[in-house]
Each structure stands twice: as C-alpha cells, then as structure tokens.
Amino acid sequence: MERWLRGTVVAVLILLLLAGIWLDRPADTPPSPTVAAETERYLGIWEGKLALFEADGLSPVQVYEIWVAALPAAEQQRLAEGVAVRDEAALSALLTDYGS
C-alpha cells in the first residue's frame, strides 16, 4: 500500500510540473488589437518565436529564428503586447536588437 501511495504522489508531482511548464510558455496569440489598430505591422510572439504580423491577420507573415524566452522579461512583455513596425528600417533595427 505504501508503494502505491508513493507512486501516486510522484505521478501527481510530475503532472503538476508539466502543467506549470505548459502554462508558463509564451503566448502564441497575436498582440493586442490596440497595437494592430495603430500600425499596419507589428512584432509579436508565435510558437515561442519572434514573428511579424499584419494588422488584419491572425497568423504571422514571417517567423524569425529568435526564441523570445531568451530575451529579457521586459522585452518579452513588450512583444506579448505588440511592438509597432512603422517601416522596413524600423523592422531591420528591431531585428538587429532582438538578435537576428
């Protein structure tokens, strides 16, 4: 009986750990509608990576090989809210800053 209880406790702890990892991952949703309304394009997060979105789209037009989790927490928050991209020069500068 004691062995069964120990196994159950271990299984529950593993499930809680996996749930915590799943819930702590970056959001895969496009940035807020406020940013989308202010600009035609913006940077956000898609499947944990930096992505370029069009204001009228739900899917990214470009996904970059930059893992958002590797960026500072403040930058992760900005990207979750959406970072406006006004033109190609601004996009290039942002990608350089984020490590592309």
Jmol script that loads the backbone (N, CA, C; Angstrom):
load data "model"
ATOM      1  N   MET A   1       0.818  -1.182   0.000  1.00  0.00           N
ATOM      2  CA  MET A   1       0.000   0.000   0.000  1.00  0.00           C
ATOM      3  C   MET A   1       0.871   1.260   0.000  1.00  0.00           C
ATOM      4  N   GLU A   2       1.938   1.244   0.787  1.00  0.00           N
ATOM      5  CA  GLU A   2       2.828   2.403   0.870  1.00  0.00           C
ATOM      6  C   GLU A   2       3.493   2.665  -0.485  1.00  0.00           C
ATOM      7  N   ARG A   3       3.837   1.622  -1.201  1.00  0.00           N
ATOM      8  CA  ARG A   3       4.457   1.757  -2.520  1.00  0.00           C
ATOM      9  C   ARG A   3       3.485   2.405  -3.511  1.00  0.00           C
ATOM     10  N   TRP A   4       2.211   2.015  -3.457  1.00  0.00           N
ATOM     11  CA  TRP A   4       1.178   2.596  -4.323  1.00  0.00           C
ATOM     12  C   TRP A   4       1.016   4.083  -4.032  1.00  0.00           C
ATOM     13  N   LEU A   5       1.001   4.454  -2.756  1.00  0.00           N
ATOM     14  CA  LEU A   5       0.856   5.851  -2.357  1.00  0.00           C
ATOM     15  C   LEU A   5       2.051   6.675  -2.838  1.00  0.00           C
ATOM     16  N   ARG A   6       3.240   6.171  -2.697  1.00  0.00           N
ATOM     17  CA  ARG A   6       4.444   6.864  -3.145  1.00  0.00           C
ATOM     18  C   ARG A   6       4.397   7.064  -4.665  1.00  0.00           C
ATOM     19  N   GLY A   7       3.990   6.054  -5.403  1.00  0.00           N
ATOM     20  CA  GLY A   7       3.879   6.156  -6.862  1.00  0.00           C
ATOM     21  C   GLY A   7       2.840   7.181  -7.281  1.00  0.00           C
ATOM     22  N   THR A   8       1.729   7.228  -6.574  1.00  0.00           N
ATOM     23  CA  THR A   8       0.681   8.202  -6.870  1.00  0.00           C
ATOM     24  C   THR A   8       1.171   9.623  -6.617  1.00  0.00           C
ATOM     25  N   VAL A   9       1.864   9.833  -5.515  1.00  0.00           N
ATOM     26  CA  VAL A   9       2.397  11.162  -5.192  1.00  0.00           C
ATOM     27  C   VAL A   9       3.404  11.601  -6.257  1.00  0.00           C
ATOM     28  N   VAL A  10       4.265  10.722  -6.676  1.00  0.00           N
ATOM     29  CA  VAL A  10       5.241  11.043  -7.719  1.00  0.00           C
ATOM     30  C   VAL A  10       4.535  11.390  -9.025  1.00  0.00           C
ATOM     31  N   ALA A  11       3.521  10.624  -9.394  1.00  0.00           N
ATOM     32  CA  ALA A  11       2.778  10.889 -10.627  1.00  0.00           C
ATOM     33  C   ALA A  11       2.093  12.250 -10.572  1.00  0.00           C
ATOM     34  N   VAL A  12       1.490  12.582  -9.440  1.00  0.00           N
ATOM     35  CA  VAL A  12       0.826  13.885  -9.288  1.00  0.00           C
ATOM     36  C   VAL A  12       1.847  15.012  -9.380  1.00  0.00           C
ATOM     37  N   LEU A  13       2.985  14.869  -8.765  1.00  0.00           N
ATOM     38  CA  LEU A  13       4.026  15.898  -8.825  1.00  0.00           C
ATOM     39  C   LEU A  13       4.530  16.103 -10.256  1.00  0.00           C
ATOM     40  N   ILE A  14       4.684  15.029 -10.987  1.00  0.00           N
ATOM     41  CA  ILE A  14       5.112  15.138 -12.387  1.00  0.00           C
ATOM     42  C   ILE A  14       4.053  15.871 -13.207  1.00  0.00           C
ATOM     43  N   LEU A  15       2.787  15.540 -13.006  1.00  0.00           N
ATOM     44  CA  LEU A  15       1.708  16.221 -13.724  1.00  0.00           C
ATOM     45  C   LEU A  15       1.670  17.714 -13.393  1.00  0.00           C
ATOM     46  N   LEU A  16       1.861  18.067 -12.131  1.00  0.00           N
ATOM     47  CA  LEU A  16       1.887  19.477 -11.738  1.00  0.00           C
ATOM     48  C   LEU A  16       3.071  20.205 -12.377  1.00  0.00           C
ATOM     49  N   LEU A  17       4.207  19.564 -12.434  1.00  0.00           N
ATOM     50  CA  LEU A  17       5.381  20.156 -13.066  1.00  0.00           C
ATOM     51  C   LEU A  17       5.131  20.405 -14.547  1.00  0.00           C
ATOM     52  N   LEU A  18       4.580  19.415 -15.243  1.00  0.00           N
ATOM     53  CA  LEU A  18       4.286  19.565 -16.666  1.00  0.00           C
ATOM     54  C   LEU A  18       3.240  20.649 -16.897  1.00  0.00           C
ATOM     55  N   ALA A  19       2.236  20.728 -16.048  1.00  0.00           N
ATOM     56  CA  ALA A  19       1.212  21.770 -16.181  1.00  0.00           C
ATOM     57  C   ALA A  19       1.839  23.144 -15.981  1.00  0.00           C
ATOM     58  N   GLY A  20       2.741  23.273 -15.030  1.00  0.00           N
ATOM     59  CA  GLY A  20       3.424  24.544 -14.796  1.00  0.00           C
ATOM     60  C   GLY A  20       4.262  24.970 -15.979  1.00  0.00           C
ATOM     61  N   ILE A  21       4.957  24.035 -16.591  1.00  0.00           N
ATOM     62  CA  ILE A  21       5.757  24.346 -17.786  1.00  0.00           C
ATOM     63  C   ILE A  21       4.841  24.764 -18.917  1.00  0.00           C
ATOM     64  N   TRP A  22       3.738  24.066 -19.112  1.00  0.00           N
ATOM     65  CA  TRP A  22       2.808  24.387 -20.199  1.00  0.00           C
ATOM     66  C   TRP A  22       2.204  25.775 -20.001  1.00  0.00           C
ATOM     67  N   LEU A  23       1.797  26.097 -18.789  1.00  0.00           N
ATOM     68  CA  LEU A  23       1.156  27.382 -18.524  1.00  0.00           C
ATOM     69  C   LEU A  23       2.148  28.542 -18.544  1.00  0.00           C
ATOM     70  N   ASP A  24       3.419  28.265 -18.331  1.00  0.00           N
ATOM     71  CA  ASP A  24       4.434  29.311 -18.283  1.00  0.00           C
ATOM     72  C   ASP A  24       5.003  29.649 -19.657  1.00  0.00           C
ATOM     73  N   ARG A  25       4.628  28.918 -20.690  1.00  0.00           N
ATOM     74  CA  ARG A  25       5.185  29.171 -22.007  1.00  0.00           C
ATOM     75  C   ARG A  25       4.625  30.475 -22.578  1.00  0.00           C
ATOM     76  N   PRO A  26       5.367  31.128 -23.485  1.00  0.00           N
ATOM     77  CA  PRO A  26       4.882  32.371 -24.075  1.00  0.00           C
ATOM     78  C   PRO A  26       3.598  32.153 -24.871  1.00  0.00           C
ATOM     79  N   ALA A  27       2.794  33.167 -24.882  1.00  0.00           N
ATOM     80  CA  ALA A  27       1.530  33.091 -25.619  1.00  0.00           C
ATOM     81  C   ALA A  27       1.784  33.016 -27.123  1.00  0.00           C
ATOM     82  N   ASP A  28       0.943  32.265 -27.828  1.00  0.00           N
ATOM     83  CA  ASP A  28       1.038  32.157 -29.276  1.00  0.00           C
ATOM     84  C   ASP A  28      -0.040  32.992 -29.952  1.00  0.00           C
ATOM     85  N   THR A  29      -0.637  33.872 -29.211  1.00  0.00           N
ATOM     86  CA  THR A  29      -1.698  34.678 -29.783  1.00  0.00           C
ATOM     87  C   THR A  29      -1.135  35.984 -30.307  1.00  0.00           C
ATOM     88  N   PRO A  30      -1.745  36.537 -31.322  1.00  0.00           N
ATOM     89  CA  PRO A  30      -1.288  37.820 -31.839  1.00  0.00           C
ATOM     90  C   PRO A  30      -1.386  38.899 -30.772  1.00  0.00           C
ATOM     91  N   PRO A  31      -0.589  39.948 -30.892  1.00  0.00           N
ATOM     92  CA  PRO A  31      -0.626  41.048 -29.931  1.00  0.00           C
ATOM     93  C   PRO A  31      -2.001  41.719 -29.883  1.00  0.00           C
ATOM     94  N   SER A  32      -2.124  42.631 -28.942  1.00  0.00           N
ATOM     95  CA  SER A  32      -3.413  43.261 -28.678  1.00  0.00           C
ATOM     96  C   SER A  32      -3.950  44.045 -29.866  1.00  0.00           C
ATOM     97  N   PRO A  33      -5.277  44.153 -29.980  1.00  0.00           N
ATOM     98  CA  PRO A  33      -5.885  44.906 -31.077  1.00  0.00           C
ATOM     99  C   PRO A  33      -5.501  46.380 -31.069  1.00  0.00           C
ATOM    100  N   THR A  34      -5.142  46.930 -29.912  1.00  0.00           N
ATOM    101  CA  THR A  34      -4.753  48.338 -29.836  1.00  0.00           C
ATOM    102  C   THR A  34      -3.533  48.602 -30.702  1.00  0.00           C
ATOM    103  N   VAL A  35      -2.529  47.752 -30.606  1.00  0.00           N
ATOM    104  CA  VAL A  35      -1.327  47.916 -31.422  1.00  0.00           C
ATOM    105  C   VAL A  35      -1.674  47.714 -32.888  1.00  0.00           C
ATOM    106  N   ALA A  36      -2.495  46.732 -33.174  1.00  0.00           N
ATOM    107  CA  ALA A  36      -2.866  46.446 -34.556  1.00  0.00           C
ATOM    108  C   ALA A  36      -3.589  47.631 -35.186  1.00  0.00           C
ATOM    109  N   ALA A  37      -4.384  48.342 -34.414  1.00  0.00           N
ATOM    110  CA  ALA A  37      -5.132  49.475 -34.949  1.00  0.00           C
ATOM    111  C   ALA A  37      -4.223  50.671 -35.233  1.00  0.00           C
ATOM    112  N   GLU A  38      -3.103  50.753 -34.520  1.00  0.00           N
ATOM    113  CA  GLU A  38      -2.223  51.902 -34.661  1.00  0.00           C
ATOM    114  C   GLU A  38      -1.210  51.762 -35.796  1.00  0.00           C
ATOM    115  N   THR A  39      -0.969  50.566 -36.275  1.00  0.00           N
ATOM    116  CA  THR A  39       0.048  50.346 -37.287  1.00  0.00           C
ATOM    117  C   THR A  39      -0.371  49.215 -38.216  1.00  0.00           C
ATOM    118  N   GLU A  40       0.244  49.150 -39.376  1.00  0.00           N
ATOM    119  CA  GLU A  40      -0.082  48.076 -40.316  1.00  0.00           C
ATOM    120  C   GLU A  40       0.632  46.777 -39.993  1.00  0.00           C
ATOM    121  N   ARG A  41       1.816  46.873 -39.344  1.00  0.00           N
ATOM    122  CA  ARG A  41       2.577  45.671 -38.995  1.00  0.00           C
ATOM    123  C   ARG A  41       3.125  45.808 -37.582  1.00  0.00           C
ATOM    124  N   TYR A  42       3.341  44.667 -36.943  1.00  0.00           N
ATOM    125  CA  TYR A  42       3.910  44.678 -35.608  1.00  0.00           C
ATOM    126  C   TYR A  42       4.593  43.351 -35.333  1.00  0.00           C
ATOM    127  N   LEU A  43       5.540  43.393 -34.401  1.00  0.00           N
ATOM    128  CA  LEU A  43       6.229  42.188 -33.958  1.00  0.00           C
ATOM    129  C   LEU A  43       5.508  41.634 -32.743  1.00  0.00           C
ATOM    130  N   GLY A  44       5.404  40.313 -32.701  1.00  0.00           N
ATOM    131  CA  GLY A  44       4.787  39.634 -31.578  1.00  0.00           C
ATOM    132  C   GLY A  44       5.418  38.266 -31.399  1.00  0.00           C
ATOM    133  N   ILE A  45       4.689  37.373 -30.772  1.00  0.00           N
ATOM    134  CA  ILE A  45       5.196  36.033 -30.453  1.00  0.00           C
ATOM    135  C   ILE A  45       4.330  34.992 -31.149  1.00  0.00           C
ATOM    136  N   TRP A  46       4.990  34.009 -31.786  1.00  0.00           N
ATOM    137  CA  TRP A  46       4.290  32.889 -32.415  1.00  0.00           C
ATOM    138  C   TRP A  46       5.067  31.622 -32.131  1.00  0.00           C
ATOM    139  N   GLU A  47       4.444  30.682 -31.450  1.00  0.00           N
ATOM    140  CA  GLU A  47       5.076  29.418 -31.084  1.00  0.00           C
ATOM    141  C   GLU A  47       6.426  29.631 -30.407  1.00  0.00           C
ATOM    142  N   GLY A  48       6.476  30.645 -29.547  1.00  0.00           N
ATOM    143  CA  GLY A  48       7.679  30.925 -28.775  1.00  0.00           C
ATOM    144  C   GLY A  48       8.744  31.714 -29.503  1.00  0.00           C
ATOM    145  N   LYS A  49       8.495  32.058 -30.768  1.00  0.00           N
ATOM    146  CA  LYS A  49       9.489  32.779 -31.569  1.00  0.00           C
ATOM    147  C   LYS A  49       8.981  34.170 -31.939  1.00  0.00           C
ATOM    148  N   LEU A  50       9.922  35.036 -32.268  1.00  0.00           N
ATOM    149  CA  LEU A  50       9.605  36.371 -32.744  1.00  0.00           C
ATOM    150  C   LEU A  50       8.922  36.269 -34.097  1.00  0.00           C
ATOM    151  N   ALA A  51       7.836  37.027 -34.287  1.00  0.00           N
ATOM    152  CA  ALA A  51       7.077  36.942 -35.533  1.00  0.00           C
ATOM    153  C   ALA A  51       6.567  38.317 -35.950  1.00  0.00           C
ATOM    154  N   LEU A  52       6.435  38.499 -37.263  1.00  0.00           N
ATOM    155  CA  LEU A  52       5.887  39.726 -37.835  1.00  0.00           C
ATOM    156  C   LEU A  52       4.437  39.469 -38.227  1.00  0.00           C
ATOM    157  N   PHE A  53       3.542  40.327 -37.756  1.00  0.00           N
ATOM    158  CA  PHE A  53       2.119  40.212 -38.038  1.00  0.00           C
ATOM    159  C   PHE A  53       1.643  41.415 -38.843  1.00  0.00           C
ATOM    160  N   GLU A  54       0.636  41.193 -39.674  1.00  0.00           N
ATOM    161  CA  GLU A  54      -0.082  42.285 -40.331  1.00  0.00           C
ATOM    162  C   GLU A  54      -1.255  42.628 -39.420  1.00  0.00           C
ATOM    163  N   ALA A  55      -1.679  43.872 -39.422  1.00  0.00           N
ATOM    164  CA  ALA A  55      -2.743  44.311 -38.520  1.00  0.00           C
ATOM    165  C   ALA A  55      -4.040  43.539 -38.729  1.00  0.00           C
ATOM    166  N   ASP A  56      -4.318  43.112 -39.949  1.00  0.00           N
ATOM    167  CA  ASP A  56      -5.585  42.446 -40.218  1.00  0.00           C
ATOM    168  C   ASP A  56      -5.491  40.922 -40.172  1.00  0.00           C
ATOM    169  N   GLY A  57      -4.349  40.378 -39.816  1.00  0.00           N
ATOM    170  CA  GLY A  57      -4.183  38.923 -39.827  1.00  0.00           C
ATOM    171  C   GLY A  57      -4.023  38.331 -38.453  1.00  0.00           C
ATOM    172  N   LEU A  58      -4.410  37.053 -38.319  1.00  0.00           N
ATOM    173  CA  LEU A  58      -4.225  36.349 -37.063  1.00  0.00           C
ATOM    174  C   LEU A  58      -2.977  35.488 -37.083  1.00  0.00           C
ATOM    175  N   SER A  59      -2.490  35.165 -38.274  1.00  0.00           N
ATOM    176  CA  SER A  59      -1.281  34.371 -38.423  1.00  0.00           C
ATOM    177  C   SER A  59      -0.142  35.283 -38.835  1.00  0.00           C
ATOM    178  N   PRO A  60       1.077  34.938 -38.435  1.00  0.00           N
ATOM    179  CA  PRO A  60       2.209  35.789 -38.808  1.00  0.00           C
ATOM    180  C   PRO A  60       2.534  35.686 -40.298  1.00  0.00           C
ATOM    181  N   VAL A  61       3.099  36.761 -40.832  1.00  0.00           N
ATOM    182  CA  VAL A  61       3.562  36.734 -42.218  1.00  0.00           C
ATOM    183  C   VAL A  61       5.009  36.275 -42.288  1.00  0.00           C
ATOM    184  N   GLN A  62       5.712  36.362 -41.150  1.00  0.00           N
ATOM    185  CA  GLN A  62       7.108  35.929 -41.081  1.00  0.00           C
ATOM    186  C   GLN A  62       7.408  35.510 -39.652  1.00  0.00           C
ATOM    187  N   VAL A  63       8.059  34.369 -39.486  1.00  0.00           N
ATOM    188  CA  VAL A  63       8.506  33.908 -38.170  1.00  0.00           C
ATOM    189  C   VAL A  63      10.023  33.837 -38.207  1.00  0.00           C
ATOM    190  N   TYR A  64      10.664  34.437 -37.211  1.00  0.00           N
ATOM    191  CA  TYR A  64      12.126  34.511 -37.160  1.00  0.00           C
ATOM    192  C   TYR A  64      12.667  33.468 -36.185  1.00  0.00           C
ATOM    193  N   GLU A  65      13.874  33.042 -36.402  1.00  0.00           N
ATOM    194  CA  GLU A  65      14.521  32.051 -35.531  1.00  0.00           C
ATOM    195  C   GLU A  65      15.113  32.723 -34.299  1.00  0.00           C
ATOM    196  N   ILE A  66      14.279  33.476 -33.621  1.00  0.00           N
ATOM    197  CA  ILE A  66      14.673  34.154 -32.386  1.00  0.00           C
ATOM    198  C   ILE A  66      13.700  33.694 -31.300  1.00  0.00           C
ATOM    199  N   TRP A  67      14.203  32.959 -30.337  1.00  0.00           N
ATOM    200  CA  TRP A  67      13.365  32.462 -29.250  1.00  0.00           C
ATOM    201  C   TRP A  67      13.124  33.588 -28.259  1.00  0.00           C
ATOM    202  N   VAL A  68      11.879  33.919 -28.051  1.00  0.00           N
ATOM    203  CA  VAL A  68      11.506  35.020 -27.178  1.00  0.00           C
ATOM    204  C   VAL A  68      11.907  34.744 -25.731  1.00  0.00           C
ATOM    205  N   ALA A  69      11.895  33.498 -25.317  1.00  0.00           N
ATOM    206  CA  ALA A  69      12.260  33.146 -23.938  1.00  0.00           C
ATOM    207  C   ALA A  69      13.704  33.540 -23.616  1.00  0.00           C
ATOM    208  N   ALA A  70      14.542  33.707 -24.633  1.00  0.00           N
ATOM    209  CA  ALA A  70      15.935  34.089 -24.415  1.00  0.00           C
ATOM    210  C   ALA A  70      16.086  35.593 -24.206  1.00  0.00           C
ATOM    211  N   LEU A  71      15.040  36.357 -24.452  1.00  0.00           N
ATOM    212  CA  LEU A  71      15.086  37.810 -24.302  1.00  0.00           C
ATOM    213  C   LEU A  71      14.756  38.201 -22.865  1.00  0.00           C
ATOM    214  N   PRO A  72      15.163  39.411 -22.461  1.00  0.00           N
ATOM    215  CA  PRO A  72      14.804  39.880 -21.110  1.00  0.00           C
ATOM    216  C   PRO A  72      13.283  39.921 -20.917  1.00  0.00           C
ATOM    217  N   ALA A  73      12.856  39.782 -19.682  1.00  0.00           N
ATOM    218  CA  ALA A  73      11.426  39.731 -19.357  1.00  0.00           C
ATOM    219  C   ALA A  73      10.678  40.968 -19.852  1.00  0.00           C
ATOM    220  N   ALA A  74      11.290  42.135 -19.758  1.00  0.00           N
ATOM    221  CA  ALA A  74      10.632  43.366 -20.211  1.00  0.00           C
ATOM    222  C   ALA A  74      10.363  43.313 -21.717  1.00  0.00           C
ATOM    223  N   GLU A  75      11.312  42.785 -22.479  1.00  0.00           N
ATOM    224  CA  GLU A  75      11.124  42.670 -23.931  1.00  0.00           C
ATOM    225  C   GLU A  75      10.070  41.618 -24.262  1.00  0.00           C
ATOM    226  N   GLN A  76      10.036  40.539 -23.492  1.00  0.00           N
ATOM    227  CA  GLN A  76       9.012  39.517 -23.698  1.00  0.00           C
ATOM    228  C   GLN A  76       7.625  40.122 -23.504  1.00  0.00           C
ATOM    229  N   GLN A  77       7.481  40.954 -22.485  1.00  0.00           N
ATOM    230  CA  GLN A  77       6.189  41.600 -22.216  1.00  0.00           C
ATOM    231  C   GLN A  77       5.826  42.552 -23.349  1.00  0.00           C
ATOM    232  N   ARG A  78       6.793  43.345 -23.820  1.00  0.00           N
ATOM    233  CA  ARG A  78       6.529  44.262 -24.939  1.00  0.00           C
ATOM    234  C   ARG A  78       6.076  43.489 -26.168  1.00  0.00           C
ATOM    235  N   LEU A  79       6.727  42.389 -26.460  1.00  0.00           N
ATOM    236  CA  LEU A  79       6.359  41.586 -27.628  1.00  0.00           C
ATOM    237  C   LEU A  79       4.986  40.942 -27.448  1.00  0.00           C
ATOM    238  N   ALA A  80       4.649  40.539 -26.238  1.00  0.00           N
ATOM    239  CA  ALA A  80       3.327  39.969 -25.981  1.00  0.00           C
ATOM    240  C   ALA A  80       2.233  41.007 -26.245  1.00  0.00           C
ATOM    241  N   GLU A  81       2.552  42.270 -26.004  1.00  0.00           N
ATOM    242  CA  GLU A  81       1.593  43.354 -26.243  1.00  0.00           C
ATOM    243  C   GLU A  81       1.641  43.837 -27.692  1.00  0.00           C
ATOM    244  N   GLY A  82       2.752  43.577 -28.367  1.00  0.00           N
ATOM    245  CA  GLY A  82       2.921  44.000 -29.759  1.00  0.00           C
ATOM    246  C   GLY A  82       3.830  45.207 -29.868  1.00  0.00           C
ATOM    247  N   VAL A  83       4.840  45.104 -30.714  1.00  0.00           N
ATOM    248  CA  VAL A  83       5.782  46.199 -30.954  1.00  0.00           C
ATOM    249  C   VAL A  83       5.544  46.701 -32.378  1.00  0.00           C
ATOM    250  N   ALA A  84       5.115  47.940 -32.486  1.00  0.00           N
ATOM    251  CA  ALA A  84       4.785  48.521 -33.788  1.00  0.00           C
ATOM    252  C   ALA A  84       6.001  48.568 -34.697  1.00  0.00           C
ATOM    253  N   VAL A  85       5.770  48.266 -35.973  1.00  0.00           N
ATOM    254  CA  VAL A  85       6.804  48.332 -37.006  1.00  0.00           C
ATOM    255  C   VAL A  85       6.304  49.315 -38.051  1.00  0.00           C
ATOM    256  N   ARG A  86       6.894  50.492 -38.086  1.00  0.00           N
ATOM    257  CA  ARG A  86       6.423  51.560 -38.964  1.00  0.00           C
ATOM    258  C   ARG A  86       6.897  51.408 -40.407  1.00  0.00           C
ATOM    259  N   ASP A  87       8.152  50.898 -40.583  1.00  0.00           N
ATOM    260  CA  ASP A  87       8.710  50.760 -41.931  1.00  0.00           C
ATOM    261  C   ASP A  87       9.825  49.723 -41.917  1.00  0.00           C
ATOM    262  N   GLU A  88      10.438  49.498 -43.079  1.00  0.00           N
ATOM    263  CA  GLU A  88      11.496  48.477 -43.194  1.00  0.00           C
ATOM    264  C   GLU A  88      12.715  48.816 -42.340  1.00  0.00           C
ATOM    265  N   ALA A  89      13.042  50.092 -42.230  1.00  0.00           N
ATOM    266  CA  ALA A  89      14.196  50.498 -41.410  1.00  0.00           C
ATOM    267  C   ALA A  89      13.941  50.161 -39.939  1.00  0.00           C
ATOM    268  N   ALA A  90      12.732  50.417 -39.473  1.00  0.00           N
ATOM    269  CA  ALA A  90      12.381  50.101 -38.086  1.00  0.00           C
ATOM    270  C   ALA A  90      12.408  48.588 -37.861  1.00  0.00           C
ATOM    271  N   LEU A  91      11.899  47.830 -38.816  1.00  0.00           N
ATOM    272  CA  LEU A  91      11.926  46.369 -38.708  1.00  0.00           C
ATOM    273  C   LEU A  91      13.360  45.862 -38.637  1.00  0.00           C
ATOM    274  N   SER A  92      14.205  46.359 -39.506  1.00  0.00           N
ATOM    275  CA  SER A  92      15.606  45.947 -39.522  1.00  0.00           C
ATOM    276  C   SER A  92      16.290  46.256 -38.190  1.00  0.00           C
ATOM    277  N   ALA A  93      16.033  47.453 -37.648  1.00  0.00           N
ATOM    278  CA  ALA A  93      16.633  47.835 -36.381  1.00  0.00           C
ATOM    279  C   ALA A  93      16.132  46.934 -35.243  1.00  0.00           C
ATOM    280  N   LEU A  94      14.844  46.654 -35.219  1.00  0.00           N
ATOM    281  CA  LEU A  94      14.288  45.788 -34.176  1.00  0.00           C
ATOM    282  C   LEU A  94      14.857  44.382 -34.262  1.00  0.00           C
ATOM    283  N   LEU A  95      14.962  43.846 -35.475  1.00  0.00           N
ATOM    284  CA  LEU A  95      15.517  42.501 -35.625  1.00  0.00           C
ATOM    285  C   LEU A  95      16.964  42.443 -35.176  1.00  0.00           C
ATOM    286  N   THR A  96      17.710  43.489 -35.474  1.00  0.00           N
ATOM    287  CA  THR A  96      19.100  43.563 -35.004  1.00  0.00           C
ATOM    288  C   THR A  96      19.140  43.592 -33.486  1.00  0.00           C
ATOM    289  N   ASP A  97      18.270  44.395 -32.875  1.00  0.00           N
ATOM    290  CA  ASP A  97      18.229  44.486 -31.422  1.00  0.00           C
ATOM    291  C   ASP A  97      17.855  43.150 -30.778  1.00  0.00           C
ATOM    292  N   TYR A  98      16.931  42.438 -31.392  1.00  0.00           N
ATOM    293  CA  TYR A  98      16.479  41.172 -30.819  1.00  0.00           C
ATOM    294  C   TYR A  98      17.401  40.011 -31.142  1.00  0.00           C
ATOM    295  N   GLY A  99      18.372  40.220 -32.032  1.00  0.00           N
ATOM    296  CA  GLY A  99      19.375  39.197 -32.240  1.00  0.00           C
ATOM    297  C   GLY A  99      19.321  38.433 -33.536  1.00  0.00           C
ATOM    298  N   SER A 100      18.613  38.930 -34.530  1.00  0.00           N
ATOM    299  CA  SER A 100      18.546  38.223 -35.807  1.00  0.00           C
ATOM    300  C   SER A 100      19.793  38.454 -36.637  1.00  0.00           C
TER     301      SER A 100
END
end "model"
wireframe off; spacefill off
backbone 0.3
color backbone group
